[in-house]
Amino acid sequence: MFIAFVLWQLALLYAVPVVFWDFELAVYWLRKLQNGRSSGPDIEWGLDAVQVRIVTIDNAAVVQETVDSLPDGITDIVVIAEQPIEVEGASVLAVPPEFTCAATHKGRAVEWARRVHPSDREYILYLDEDTDASALTGIPSNADIVQFRERPAQSDGLLPYLAEIHRIGFNVEQRSFPFFRLPFYAWGGGIAIRSSLEEDVTWDTETIVEDSVFAWRAVLEWGATIEVADIYLSNQAPPSVWSMIKQRRRWLTGTRQQQELLPFQYRLMYQVRDLGWALSVFAPLLWVASAFSYAGIIEISLLPVFFPGAYIVLTIVLLGHVYAWSIIGVLTYRPPVPVWILLILFTPVIVTVHSLGALYGLVRPASGFAVTRKVVNGGTEPTVRADPNVGPDSSTTTGRIAEDGGNRPEK
Amino acid sequence: MPRLFVRSRGDRSNARVRAADRVVGAFTGTVPASLDRTEAMEQWLDAPLDVQTVFEPWDTGSGAVAALFERLTAIWEAGRVPLVTWEPFTPTPAATPPDVLDRIVAGEYDDYLTRWGQALTGWLDGPDGNVDTVDHRRLYLRLMHEPNGDWYPWAPAGGDCTAATYVEAWHRVHRLITDEGATPGRVSWIWAVNHTDIGGVAAEDLFPGTAFVDLVGVDGFNWGGSQSWSEWQSPAEVFEEGLERLRSRTSLPVCVPEFGCTSVTIDGTDRGRKNRWLRDAFAYFDEQDVSLVSYFDVEKETDWQVFGGSEGENTIRIGGTRYQTYSGFRTGLRRYRYE
């Protein structure tokens, strides 16, 4: 009876964010049919309207590749670093160690840059240090915040890469954010912010998910508009399963810490999404086993004692969504055939790995940042040393830039 | 559930509150040719302009009055209130007699003014021709502007007239137009002077009186290094004297119906400096409680334009057309306009 209760509870808990995801996509398609963009469809800002800011600790080689990937029309490139580094084609601003403000880590660095290096460009485009931005042609919107799409590239580990493809599939929900009262999250690795909005909102908030918190404050306090641009910026997937777990843990922790900013219904939905994400660790595997059990392929029954038929239908629907995210990710990425075969085969396992970090963050919230290694040319040699002051479980939350690829809580 | 999370189309409920007494407009050129650019400008600003300024001579020719009000209708239907700068050029500067004010006072233009007043009243009534119905219209009327300069024939320092004649001519025009039904509240009369006296006639001596004016205004430009006689001036340096003098003369609301800034400095073009000037200007107007401002967005003597001019900081493409822009204008406008 208890097991049946748990199985049903898991399925229902997961069903809420899944239904909401369906709802988001329905809203997106409906508004798209109505041409309800937040900005005119024929508006594009030129590259001269963009100042690019890249935040790093001291990873000159990786940043140089990012700078080199930028189209020629972008001439205003700023690198915000912890110490002076040499980057050809960019102005390097080193954050003084003595600088303090309410913001910490990356937020502190960009807040310092905002104060000392104002820009007359219409937009500030924030990029991760390891971004391939060659697809950039301008800012295809007149919204105050323009979120670019992400396309992580494989670095060291295959499993994190597969998990990223799967995650990108789920993240198509981002397309609906312009039509919602608030975006559920923002990705700081490719986000253009109107410079005047940045001046108004500032980064001076104590948080480890500065990009999402900025977007929330911008919308709630300043009425900012948001658009999602169909331009993909590529950066590196976490190099190992462990680094991915730590990354997911930070995302979940950060957004949970800042939820007091959100309206009640958003807080509630976030709680359910977080729980559903974190507790789905073994759910897809259970669902597969249940389906096999129902079909008589295996003999151990993993069906609950009550409403087993309804349960199997629900779990197949949920499992269908999980696979749909993998398929959408594959269609977005268009990776080599062996990769998508692996992804489809191992989707339940990948969801488990993906959710482990969330479960970790739920049970033991992160109190600081770890640095995700970024490598040159997608190779295997890490060129960045981790910030010695900030470990994965560190309680030192002041100072220093963190490079975690932004704030992407999902599922 | 949808309403809890989803915004309705066009919903800007999170947006900051519009200040009721902050009206923004622009002169973008002749109408209707400039309407497309003005619409594009609004797309750039992501906000409508409240007012569109036009310059109109006293054209007594057949059909000229009707043609004017057709143009004003186009502006109104685009969602803007026309701000008519009504210049007693008859109808060109070259054809305008230097004693045009004396002629106005002598009643030489009464027929034209009466016709104009009738046409205006009809236009204000709207398509149904009835007063105070939902389709009624409004208008700002800036008559005989910058009389304290020496470049217009209606200015004592520029034409063959006195300050007293100017005031008398204003009263006559005001009476003839009002008598036709264009009453205060439907028409806002703007008396606007140059930010500083040029030619020895004090602006204060030209004030028609509070019974004949709804808003008083100061026109001012930062000419920077664009002219041999000019230098870079901050917004306060341009406007402070004029605003103070008007405020000491009357308690009427103040406006800035014409302002602009060049990017030309004595060291060459400095677009960043113009950008900052624009932002500072709006902040200054806000601080000074200026209730209406209208930008002179046309390249005339220098590169005044902030949208679609030859110079700019950032390029935006709207509907296939590329426009040079200054972010300082957009930023300043939004901060000025919203509480």
Interface residues (C-beta under 8 A of the other chain):
Chain A: F23 V27 R31 Q34 G36 S39 G40 D42 I43 E44 W45 G46 D48 A49 D120 R121 E122 G138 N142 F179 F180 R181 S195 S196 E199 V219 L220 W222 G223 A224 T225 Q265 Y266 M269
Chain B: M1 P2 L4 F5 V6 R7 R9 R12 N14 A15 R16 Q43 W44 D46 R271 G272 N275 R276 E313 N314 T315 I316 R317 I318 G319 G320 R322 T325 S327 G328 R330 T331 R334 R335
